[in-house]
Amino acid sequence: MPRSLFTLLFILCFCTCGRAQNSEGRDFWFTFLEHRDPGNTKVALISARRGTSGTISVPGSNWSQNFTVGENNVAQITLPLGSETKGSEGVTGTAVHVEANGIISLYIHQYFRNRSEASLVLPTPALGTEYYVMAYSGRPDAQVNYPSSFAIVATEDATMVSISELAAPTEGGRSADQNISVVLNEGQVYQVRASNGNDDLTGTRISSSAPVAVFAGASWSGVPAQTCGLYDNLLEVNYPISQWGTRYVGIPTLRNSGNLYRVLASEDGTVVNVTGTSTFTRLLNAGEFTDFQESGAINVRSNKPVLVAEFLLGSQCNGHPNGGTGDPSFFLLNEVSQTQDTVTVYNSNLQDIFENYLNILFRTGDEVGILLDGAPITDPLEAVPGGEYSFYRVRVNTGNHTITSGGCGVIVTVYGYGDVESYSYSGGAAFRNINSNPIVEGGCLNDTITFSTGLDTLRFRHTWTLEDGTTETRANFTRFYDQLGEYPIRLILEDECLGQIDTSFRDLQITQRQALDVSPEARECEGAELLLEAFGLPEDTYRWISPNGVVEEARTLFIPALDREDAGIYTAIGNISGCETFPADVMVTVDTSPVVTITGNTVFCARRDDPPQLNAGIYADYEWSGGSGRNPLTAIDGGIYTVTVTDEFGCIGVDSILVNEFCPTRFYVSSAFSPNADGINDRFGIFAVDFTSTLLEVFDRWGGLMFASTPEVPEWDGWVNGEAAAAGSYLYKATVEGIGDDGAARTQVQSGVVVLVR
């Protein structure tokens, strides 16, 4: 996509279906996947229906920028290099955090020349803890991989992330189906990239102890895979499994001959029925997916929750009447119950986009109450197979567009084309957790239990049947339980817009508050691992509260490397069938590891000196390199000596010292000599040991050279040119090359006066 456009959506939710979470919010986390091109541009697009301000930051890079966005306007912010996550299976500080004072919608756009992609960003409250990755295969090019990839962004400290059922081998050397466990703090990112460009990471499972954002796609890809000659990077936010559904409608993009669809299952035994130009059924297990192409509208129905993606094809395959128009892009479909009453979108002509479109999905019969920019929608209206839903596809101009519904709401998709370019967003949808059982699990004896669906009764009719046969029609109410036992509860939820009835059952558990069994108190050393565990049934839930106040929703608490700040009381609280346990405390003591300093001589001459005594201080135990457990240690040879000490608490410290075994050069020059052939002090020379070379020069009082030593004649015999030198004083210069006290090569020069005695 040459310089792809980004279309912005911002969603105005005045929905009569309750305060369901949508794509608007005040707090967002995201990152960019590694792009094919290192010099790519990364942009955040912030829109608001009412003017507001805020801050966008990359905490890991100490980068931040304030922003202001006007009413029904867009703020465009170019982000630094540190917002793109590079590499595979490493923890990075490449997350971007957006904090707004008012309600905003957020989209991101990443591009380089004709390769670009964009994505919606979900607000933090819409994120989840359980995902299956929806990505796509990449491609190899000139022996370089541009692979399928996904990135996980942590929104809280000490988030434990488990990656399982890896769909393909990774760049980090992990095999398919291998598990990965990693702990992320707020603002940290963990990216995984396939090792082969043709592989696909779709179907990989992600679980976390706190909500995370997940983005997936490919560095460079063709759609359909490897069959179209033009390629693009793919990037799309992933929805948590709690927001997956069983009923989807796919609408073809205008001026295209068809689209690729991918259906991903979350549970074994998922039966998927597709009705379109053809009708077929597929059986999928958890993490499995099926791809197919369709030219018309489709219904996707399943017996268990699935996620559906729709792909725009490459320009050589999409059938656009103007060849070379469009390029790969993809977006996630929203389950048909995730509608909104009012949606505002913004279409932009940036990045050479010259065709902009809207697809509007609605329940058949609602069309009379739908307005596009204040005017009724007109023909052609098109029906989805089966007739329950209809859709309206329309070309629009650049700018804001508002769609309102007086019926059961709409789901809007925004897309557009340029020269070898396209974009697409899923917009105008709710993000309700439609897969979870809304009936509370239970509570403690003599507790007041709150029953709540979070849905408004204007759209959803509630019929609660309680354990004594009484019924309740409110969405939210409380009930007091003063007897232990199981209480069967039934809830019938009727969506009066869609005519859909869902029935939920649960045996409410009223139990006695219990004590919680946890790990015993721990005493560890700095740098050691710490694992604390709460013991109970697998279906129970737990949370740990650290001394610094960090809360982690998990049975086990793992700290990979302790420091002194981790010391203190850790409190665990269990939730057993909805009844919280009594708090259980674990005292953790963190001892400082010994700081060892070896003392002793580091230089000695074995011929002249006693061996050095190396002393590591006073500790409980010692282990020197070479196996000795003594302290002090006698160093009989030169080399590196390393000691590992253990203190009274079992903490370990290590230090090393280099001992040099050599003999420094020593020399002596006499002050007088008497060359009288009596055998005593007849010659004048340099007396040296452990040297490399010597040079002795003798001068008369006027500086004339009288003698210079050679290896063959190292000493002066008092003669000059065959004649005996006169008695008296002479100047000398002694030059000695050898080894200094520090073990380095050294040249020493000594000058003085020597007296010749006759």
Residue pairs with C-beta under 8 A, 6 or more apart in sequence:
1 111
1 114
1 115
1 116
1 117
1 232
1 327
1 328
1 329
1 351
1 418
1 420
1 421
1 422
1 423
2 113
2 114
2 115
2 116
2 351
2 352
2 418
2 419
2 420
2 421
3 111
3 113
3 114
3 116
3 350
3 351
3 352
3 418
3 421
4 109
4 111
4 116
4 117
4 118
4 232
4 327
4 329
4 351
4 353
4 418
4 421
4 422
4 423
5 118
5 348
5 349
5 350
5 351
5 352
5 353
5 416
5 418
5 421
5 423
6 43
6 45
6 107
6 109
6 118
6 348
6 350
6 351
6 423
7 107
7 118
7 345
7 346
7 347
7 348
7 353
7 356
7 414
7 415
7 416
7 423
7 424
7 425
8 45
8 47
8 74
8 105
8 107
8 345
8 346
8 347
8 348
8 425
9 23
9 47
9 105
9 107
9 120
9 343
9 344
9 345
9 346
9 412
9 414
9 425
9 427
9 428
10 24
10 47
10 48
10 49
10 104
10 105
10 344
10 345
10 346
11 22
11 23
11 24
11 105
11 340
11 343
11 344
11 427
11 428
11 429
12 24
12 49
12 342
12 343
12 344
12 402
13 20
13 22
13 24
13 340
13 341
13 342
13 430
14 341
14 342
15 22
15 339
15 340
15 341
15 342
15 409
15 430
16 341
16 456
16 458
16 459
17 339
17 341
17 409
17 430
17 455
17 456
17 458
17 459
17 460
17 497
18 454
18 455
18 456
18 458
18 459
18 460
19 454
19 456
20 338
20 430
20 431
20 432
20 454
20 455
21 123
21 125
21 126
21 430
21 431
21 432
22 126
22 340
22 429
22 430
22 431
23 105
23 120
23 121
23 122
23 123
23 126
23 427
23 429
23 431
24 103
24 104
24 105
24 123
25 100
25 103
25 104
25 122
25 123
25 124
25 125
25 126
26 54
26 99
26 100
26 101
26 102
26 103
26 104
26 123
27 97
27 98
27 99
27 100
27 123
27 124
27 125
28 97
28 98
28 106
28 121
28 122
28 123
28 124
29 95
29 96
29 97
29 98
29 124
29 127
29 153
29 154
29 155
29 187
29 213
30 95
30 96
30 98
30 106
30 108
30 121
30 153
30 213
30 215
30 237
31 83
31 84
31 85
31 94
31 95
31 96
31 151
31 153
31 189
31 191
31 213
31 215
32 42
32 79
32 83
32 84
32 85
32 94
32 108
32 110
32 215
32 235
33 84
33 85
33 110
33 149
33 150
33 151
33 191
33 215
33 216
33 217
33 219
33 233
33 235
34 84
34 85
34 86
34 87
34 149
34 191
34 193
34 219
35 84
35 110
35 112
35 115
35 219
35 233
36 112
36 115
36 146
36 219
36 220
36 233
37 112
37 113
37 115
39 112
40 84
40 110
40 111
40 112
40 115
41 78
41 110
41 111
41 112
42 78
42 79
42 80
42 83
42 84
42 108
42 109
42 110
43 76
43 77
43 78
43 79
43 108
43 109
43 110
43 111
44 56
44 76
44 77
44 79
44 96
44 98
44 106
44 107
44 108
45 74
45 75
45 76
45 106
45 107
45 108
45 109
45 118
46 54
46 56
46 67
46 69
46 74
46 75
46 76
46 77
46 98
46 100
46 104
46 105
46 106
47 69
47 72
47 73
47 74
47 75
47 104
47 105
47 106
47 107
47 346
48 69
48 70
48 71
48 72
48 73
48 100
48 102
48 103
48 104
48 105
49 71
49 72
49 103
49 344
50 71
50 102
50 103
51 68
51 69
51 70
51 71
51 73
51 102
52 68
52 69
52 100
52 101
52 102
52 103
52 104
53 66
53 67
53 68
53 69
53 100
53 101
53 102
54 66
54 67
54 98
54 99
54 100
54 101
54 102
54 104
55 64
55 65
55 66
55 67
55 98
55 99
56 64
56 65
56 67
56 77
56 79
56 96
56 97
56 98
56 99
57 63
57 64
57 65
57 96
57 97
57 99
58 64
58 79
58 80
58 82
58 83
58 93
58 94
58 95
58 96
58 97
59 93
59 95
59 97
59 186
59 187
60 82
60 92
60 93
60 94
60 95
60 187
60 188
61 80
61 82
61 83
61 93
61 94
63 80
63 82
65 77
67 75
67 77
68 75
69 75
69 104
72 344
72 400
74 346
74 348
79 96
82 93
82 94
83 94
83 96
84 94
84 110
85 92
85 94
85 151
85 189
85 191
86 92
86 94
86 191
87 171
87 191
87 193
88 149
88 170
88 171
88 172
88 191
88 192
88 193
89 170
89 171
89 172
89 174
89 180
89 190
89 191
89 192
90 172
90 190
90 191
91 182
91 184
91 188
91 189
91 190
92 188
92 189
92 190
92 191
93 187
93 188
93 189
94 189
95 153
95 154
95 187
95 188
95 189
97 187
98 104
98 106
98 121
106 120
106 121
106 123
107 118
107 119
107 120
107 121
107 425
108 118
108 119
108 121
108 235
109 116
109 117
109 118
110 116
110 117
110 118
110 233
110 235
111 117
111 351
114 232
114 327
114 420
114 421
115 220
115 231
115 232
115 233
116 232
116 233
116 351
116 421
116 423
117 217
117 232
117 233
117 234
117 235
117 236
117 329
117 423
118 235
118 423
118 425
119 215
119 235
119 236
119 237
119 425
120 237
120 331
120 425
120 426
120 427
121 213
121 237
122 213
122 237
122 239
122 431
124 155
124 211
124 213
126 243
126 431
127 155
127 211
127 212
127 213
127 240
128 211
128 212
128 239
128 240
128 241
128 242
128 243
128 433
129 207
129 208
129 209
129 210
129 211
129 212
129 240
129 553
130 206
130 207
130 208
130 240
130 241
130 242
131 205
131 206
131 207
131 212
131 214
131 238
131 239
131 240
131 241
132 202
132 203
132 204
132 205
132 206
132 241
132 264
132 266
132 286
132 287
132 307
133 150
133 167
133 201
133 202
133 203
133 204
133 205
133 206
133 214
133 216
133 238
134 202
134 216
134 236
134 238
134 262
134 264
134 307
134 309
134 332
135 148
135 149
135 150
135 200
135 201
135 202
135 216
135 217
135 218
135 234
136 148
136 200
136 202
136 217
136 218
136 221
136 223
136 225
136 234
136 262
136 311
136 330
137 148
137 194
137 197
137 198
137 199
137 200
137 218
137 221
137 225
137 226
138 145
138 146
138 147
138 148
138 149
138 194
138 197
138 198
138 199
138 218
138 219
138 220
138 221
139 146
139 197
139 198
139 218
139 220
139 221
139 222
139 225
139 226
139 231
140 146
140 196
140 197
140 198
141 197
141 220
144 197
145 171
145 194
145 195
145 196
145 197
146 197
146 218
146 219
146 220
146 221
147 171
147 193
147 194
147 195
147 196
147 197
147 199
147 218
147 219
148 168
148 193
148 194
148 199
148 200
148 201
148 202
148 216
148 217
148 218
148 221
149 191
149 192
149 193
149 194
149 201
149 216
149 217
149 218
149 219
150 191
150 192
150 201
150 204
150 206
150 214
150 215
150 216
150 217
150 238
151 189
151 190
151 191
151 192
151 214
151 215
151 216
152 161
152 163
152 184
152 189
152 190
152 191
152 206
152 208
152 212
152 213
152 214
153 187
153 188
153 189
153 212
153 213
153 214
153 215
154 161
154 184
154 185
154 186
154 187
154 188
154 189
154 208
154 210
154 212
155 186
155 210
155 211
155 212
155 213
156 186
156 210
156 211
156 550
157 185
157 186
157 550
158 183
158 185
158 209
158 546
158 550
158 552
158 557
158 559
159 183
159 184
159 185
159 186
159 208
159 209
159 210
159 212
159 552
160 181
160 182
160 183
160 208
160 209
160 552
160 554
160 556
160 558
161 180
161 181
161 182
161 183
161 184
161 190
161 206
161 207
161 208
161 209
161 212
162 179
162 180
162 181
162 206
162 207
162 208
163 179
163 180
163 181
163 182
163 192
163 204
163 205
163 206
164 179
164 180
164 204
164 205
164 207
165 177
165 203
165 204
165 205
165 286
165 287
166 174
166 175
166 176
166 177
166 178
166 179
166 180
166 192
166 201
166 204
167 176
167 199
167 200
167 201
167 202
167 203
167 204
167 287
168 176
168 194
168 195
168 196
168 199
168 200
168 201
169 175
169 176
169 194
169 195
169 196
169 199
170 192
170 193
170 194
170 195
171 193
171 194
171 195
172 192
173 195
174 180
180 192
182 190
183 558
183 559
183 560
184 190
184 212
192 201
192 204
193 219
194 200
194 201
198 225
198 226
200 225
201 216
202 216
202 262
202 264
202 289
203 264
203 287
203 288
203 289
204 287
205 286
205 287
206 212
206 214
209 552
209 553
209 554
210 552
210 553
213 237
214 237
214 238
215 235
215 236
215 237
215 238
216 235
216 236
216 238
217 233
217 234
217 235
217 236
217 330
218 233
218 234
219 233
220 231
220 232
220 233
221 231
221 232
221 233
221 234
221 328
222 228
222 229
222 230
222 231
222 314
222 328
223 234
223 260
223 311
223 312
223 313
223 314
223 317
223 328
223 330
224 260
224 291
224 293
224 313
224 317
227 317
228 313
228 314
228 315
228 316
228 317
228 328
229 314
229 316
230 314
230 315
230 316
230 327
230 328
230 420
231 314
231 328
232 314
232 327
232 328
232 329
234 328
234 329
234 330
236 309
236 330
236 331
236 332
237 332
238 307
238 332
239 307
239 332
239 431
240 433
241 266
241 305
241 307
241 435
242 433
242 434
242 435
242 436
243 335
243 338
243 431
243 432
243 433
243 434
243 435
244 266
244 305
244 306
244 307
244 335
244 434
244 435
245 305
245 306
245 335
245 336
245 337
245 338
245 434
245 435
246 301
246 302
246 303
246 304
246 305
246 306
246 335
247 299
247 300
247 301
247 335
247 336
247 337
248 299
248 300
248 301
248 306
248 308
248 333
248 334
248 335
248 336
249 297
249 298
249 299
249 300
249 333
249 336
249 361
249 384
249 389
249 391
250 259
250 261
250 276
250 294
250 297
250 298
250 300
250 308
250 310
250 333
251 297
251 359
251 361
251 384
251 391
251 393
251 413
252 258
252 259
252 294
252 295
252 296
252 297
253 259
253 312
253 357
253 359
253 415
253 424
254 357
254 359
254 393
254 395
255 320
255 321
255 325
255 355
255 417
256 312
256 313
256 318
256 319
256 320
256 326
257 295
257 318
257 319
258 293
258 294
258 295
258 313
258 318
258 319
259 293
259 294
259 310
259 311
259 312
259 313
260 291
260 292
260 293
260 310
260 311
260 313
261 274
261 291
261 292
261 293
261 294
261 298
261 300
261 308
261 309
261 310
261 311
262 289
262 290
262 291
262 308
262 309
262 311
263 272
263 274
263 282
263 284
263 289
263 290
263 300
263 302
263 306
263 307
263 308
264 284
264 287
264 288
264 289
264 306
264 307
264 308
264 309
265 272
265 284
265 285
265 286
265 287
265 288
265 289
265 302
265 304
265 306
266 286
266 304
266 305
266 306
266 307
267 285
267 286
267 304
267 305
268 285
268 286
269 283
269 285
269 303
269 304
270 283
270 284
270 285
270 286
270 302
270 303
270 304
270 306
271 281
271 282
271 283
271 302
271 303
271 304
272 281
272 282
272 283
272 284
272 290
272 300
272 301
272 302
272 306
273 279
273 280
273 281
273 299
273 300
273 301
273 302
274 280
274 281
274 282
274 292
274 294
274 298
274 299
274 300
275 298
275 299
275 301
275 385
275 386
276 294
276 296
276 297
276 298
276 299
276 385
277 294
277 295
277 296
280 292
282 290
284 290
284 306
296 385
297 382
297 383
297 384
297 385
297 391
298 384
298 385
299 384
299 385
299 386
299 389
300 306
300 308
300 333
305 435
307 332
308 332
308 333
309 330
309 331
309 332
309 333
310 330
310 331
310 332
310 333
310 424
311 328
311 329
311 330
312 318
312 326
312 327
312 328
312 329
312 330
312 415
312 422
312 424
313 319
313 326
313 328
314 326
314 327
314 328
315 323
315 324
315 325
315 326
315 327
315 420
318 325
318 326
320 326
320 417
324 419
324 420
325 355
325 417
325 418
325 419
325 420
325 421
326 417
326 418
326 420
326 421
326 422
327 420
327 421
327 422
328 422
329 415
329 422
329 423
329 424
330 424
331 413
331 415
331 424
331 425
331 426
332 426
333 426
334 411
334 426
334 429
334 430
335 434
336 361
336 389
336 411
336 498
337 432
337 434
337 495
337 498
337 500
338 411
338 429
338 430
338 431
338 432
338 434
339 362
339 405
339 408
339 409
339 410
339 411
339 429
339 430
339 497
340 409
340 410
340 411
340 428
340 429
340 430
341 404
341 405
341 409
341 410
342 402
342 403
342 404
342 405
343 402
343 403
343 404
343 410
343 412
343 427
343 428
344 400
344 401
344 402
344 403
345 358
345 400
345 401
345 402
345 403
345 412
345 414
345 425
345 427
345 428
346 399
346 400
346 401
347 356
347 396
347 397
347 398
347 399
347 401
347 414
347 416
348 398
349 356
349 398
351 418
351 421
351 423
352 418
352 419
352 421
353 416
353 417
353 418
353 421
353 423
354 417
354 418
354 419
355 395
355 416
355 417
355 418
356 395
356 396
356 397
356 398
356 414
356 415
356 416
357 393
357 394
357 395
357 396
357 414
357 415
357 416
358 372
358 392
358 393
358 394
358 396
358 401
358 403
358 412
358 413
358 414
359 391
359 392
359 393
359 412
359 413
359 415
360 370
360 372
360 377
360 391
360 392
360 393
360 394
360 403
360 410
360 411
360 412
361 384
361 389
361 390
361 391
361 410
361 411
361 412
361 413
362 370
362 389
362 390
362 391
362 392
362 405
362 407
362 408
362 409
362 410
362 411
363 388
363 389
363 390
363 407
363 408
363 497
363 498
364 383
364 387
364 388
364 389
364 390
365 407
366 405
366 406
366 407
366 408
367 377
367 381
367 390
367 392
368 376
368 406
369 405
369 406
369 407
370 376
370 377
370 392
370 403
370 404
370 405
370 406
370 407
370 410
371 377
371 402
371 403
371 404
372 392
372 394
372 401
372 402
372 403
373 401
373 402
374 402
377 392
377 394
381 390
381 391
381 392
382 390
382 391
382 392
382 393
383 389
383 390
384 390
384 391
403 410
403 412
403 428
407 497
408 459
408 497
408 498
409 497
410 428
411 426
411 428
411 429
412 427
412 428
412 429
413 424
413 425
413 426
413 427
414 424
414 425
414 427
415 422
415 423
415 424
415 425
416 422
416 423
437 504
437 506
438 452
438 453
438 454
438 491
438 493
438 504
439 451
439 489
439 491
439 504
439 505
439 506
439 508
440 449
440 450
440 451
440 452
440 506
440 508
440 578
441 506
441 508
441 509
441 575
441 577
441 578
442 449
442 508
442 509
442 510
442 511
442 577
442 578
442 579
443 449
443 481
443 508
443 509
443 510
443 578
443 579
444 510
444 511
444 512
444 513
444 578
444 579
444 580
445 481
445 482
445 483
445 484
445 510
445 511
445 512
445 513
445 579
446 480
446 481
446 482
447 480
447 481
447 510
447 579
448 478
448 479
448 480
449 478
449 479
449 480
449 481
449 508
449 578
450 476
450 477
450 478
451 464
451 472
451 476
451 477
451 478
451 479
451 489
452 475
452 476
452 477
453 460
453 462
453 475
453 476
453 491
453 493
454 475
455 462
455 475
455 493
456 475
457 473
457 474
457 475
459 495
459 496
459 497
460 475
460 493
460 494
460 495
460 496
461 473
461 493
461 494
461 496
462 472
462 473
462 474
462 475
462 491
462 492
462 493
463 471
463 472
463 473
463 491
463 492
463 494
464 471
464 472
464 473
464 477
464 489
464 490
464 491
465 471
465 489
465 490
465 491
465 492
466 472
466 479
466 487
466 489
467 487
467 488
467 489
467 508
481 487
481 508
481 510
483 510
484 510
484 511
484 512
485 510
486 507
486 508
486 509
486 510
487 507
487 508
487 510
488 505
488 506
488 507
488 508
489 505
489 506
489 507
489 508
490 503
490 504
490 505
491 503
491 504
491 505
492 501
492 502
492 503
493 501
493 502
493 503
493 504
494 500
494 501
495 501
495 502
508 578
509 577
509 578
509 579
510 579
511 576
511 577
511 578
511 579
512 579
513 579
513 580
513 581
513 582
514 574
514 576
514 579
514 581
514 582
515 581
515 582
515 584
516 534
516 535
516 536
516 572
516 573
516 574
516 581
516 582
516 583
516 584
517 534
517 535
517 536
517 584
518 532
518 533
518 534
518 535
518 572
518 584
518 586
519 531
519 532
519 533
519 534
519 586
520 586
521 586
521 587
521 588
521 589
522 530
522 532
522 586
522 587
522 588
522 589
523 588
523 589
523 591
523 649
524 530
524 562
524 588
524 589
524 590
524 591
525 562
525 590
525 591
525 592
525 593
525 649
525 650
525 651
525 652
526 562
526 563
526 564
526 590
526 591
526 592
526 593
526 651
527 561
527 562
527 563
527 593
528 561
528 562
529 558
529 559
529 560
529 561
529 562
530 557
530 558
530 559
530 562
530 566
530 588
531 556
531 557
531 558
532 544
532 556
532 557
532 558
532 570
532 572
532 586
532 588
533 555
533 556
533 557
534 542
534 544
534 555
534 556
534 572
534 574
534 584
536 542
536 555
536 574
536 576
537 576
540 555
540 574
540 575
540 576
540 577
541 553
541 555
541 574
541 575
542 553
542 554
542 555
542 572
542 573
542 574
542 575
543 551
543 552
543 553
543 554
543 572
543 573
543 575
544 551
544 552
544 554
544 557
544 570
544 571
544 572
545 551
545 570
545 571
545 572
545 573
546 552
546 557
546 566
546 568
546 570
547 566
547 567
547 568
547 569
547 570
547 588
548 565
548 568
557 570
557 572
559 566
562 588
562 590
563 590
564 590
564 592
566 588
566 590
567 588
567 589
567 590
568 587
568 588
569 585
569 586
569 587
569 588
570 585
570 586
570 587
570 588
571 583
571 584
571 585
571 586
572 583
572 584
572 585
572 586
573 580
573 581
573 583
573 584
574 580
574 581
575 581
591 647
591 649
591 651
592 651
593 651
593 652
593 653
594 617
594 619
594 645
594 647
594 651
594 652
594 653
595 653
596 616
596 617
596 619
596 643
596 645
596 653
596 654
596 655
597 616
597 617
597 655
598 614
598 615
598 616
598 641
598 643
598 655
598 656
598 657
599 614
599 615
600 612
600 613
600 614
600 615
600 632
600 635
600 657
601 609
601 612
601 613
601 659
602 612
602 657
602 658
602 659
602 660
603 659
603 660
603 662
603 664
603 741
603 742
603 743
604 610
604 611
604 612
604 635
604 659
604 660
604 661
605 661
605 662
605 663
605 664
605 690
606 661
606 663
607 663
608 663
611 634
611 635
611 636
612 634
612 635
612 659
613 632
613 633
613 634
613 635
614 632
614 633
614 634
614 635
614 641
614 643
614 657
614 659
615 631
615 632
616 622
616 631
616 632
616 633
616 643
616 645
616 655
617 631
617 645
619 631
619 645
619 646
619 647
619 653
620 645
620 646
620 647
620 648
621 629
621 645
621 646
622 628
622 629
622 630
622 631
622 643
622 644
622 645
622 646
623 629
623 643
623 644
623 645
624 630
624 633
624 641
624 642
624 643
625 640
625 641
625 642
625 643
626 641
631 643
633 641
633 643
635 641
635 659
637 659
637 661
638 659
638 660
638 661
638 662
639 658
639 659
639 661
640 656
640 657
640 658
640 659
641 656
641 657
641 658
641 659
642 654
642 655
642 656
643 654
643 655
643 656
644 652
644 653
644 654
645 652
645 653
645 654
646 652
647 653
660 743
662 739
662 743
663 689
663 690
663 739
664 690
664 738
664 739
664 740
664 741
664 743
665 688
665 689
665 690
665 691
665 692
665 736
665 737
665 738
665 739
665 740
665 746
665 748
666 688
666 689
666 690
667 686
667 687
667 688
667 689
667 691
667 694
667 734
667 736
667 738
667 748
667 750
668 686
668 687
668 688
669 685
669 686
669 687
669 696
669 732
669 734
669 750
669 752
669 754
670 681
670 684
670 687
670 754
671 752
671 753
671 754
671 755
672 681
672 754
672 755
672 756
672 757
673 681
673 682
673 683
673 684
673 718
673 754
673 755
673 756
673 757
674 680
674 681
674 682
674 756
674 757
674 758
675 682
675 683
675 717
675 718
675 719
675 724
675 756
675 758
676 682
676 758
682 717
682 718
683 715
683 716
683 717
683 718
684 696
684 698
684 715
684 716
684 718
684 732
684 754
684 756
685 696
685 709
685 714
685 715
685 716
686 694
686 696
686 709
686 714
686 734
686 736
688 694
688 736
688 738
690 738
690 739
691 736
691 737
691 738
692 737
692 738
692 739
692 745
693 736
693 737
694 709
694 714
694 734
694 735
694 736
694 737
695 708
695 709
695 734
695 735
695 736
696 707
696 708
696 709
696 714
696 715
696 716
696 732
696 733
696 734
696 735
697 705
697 707
697 708
697 709
697 732
697 733
697 735
698 705
698 706
698 707
698 708
698 716
698 730
698 731
698 732
698 754
699 705
699 706
699 730
699 731
699 732
699 733
700 706
700 730
700 731
701 729
701 730
701 731
703 731
706 716
706 720
706 725
706 730
707 716
707 720
709 715
709 716
718 724
718 725
718 756
719 725
724 758
725 756
726 756
726 758
727 756
727 757
727 758
728 755
728 756
729 753
729 754
729 755
729 756
730 753
730 754
730 755
730 756
731 751
731 752
731 753
731 754
732 751
732 752
732 753
732 754
733 749
733 750
733 751
734 749
734 750
734 751
734 752
735 747
735 748
735 749
736 747
736 748
736 749
736 750
737 745
737 746
737 747
737 748
738 745
738 746
738 748
739 745
739 746
740 746
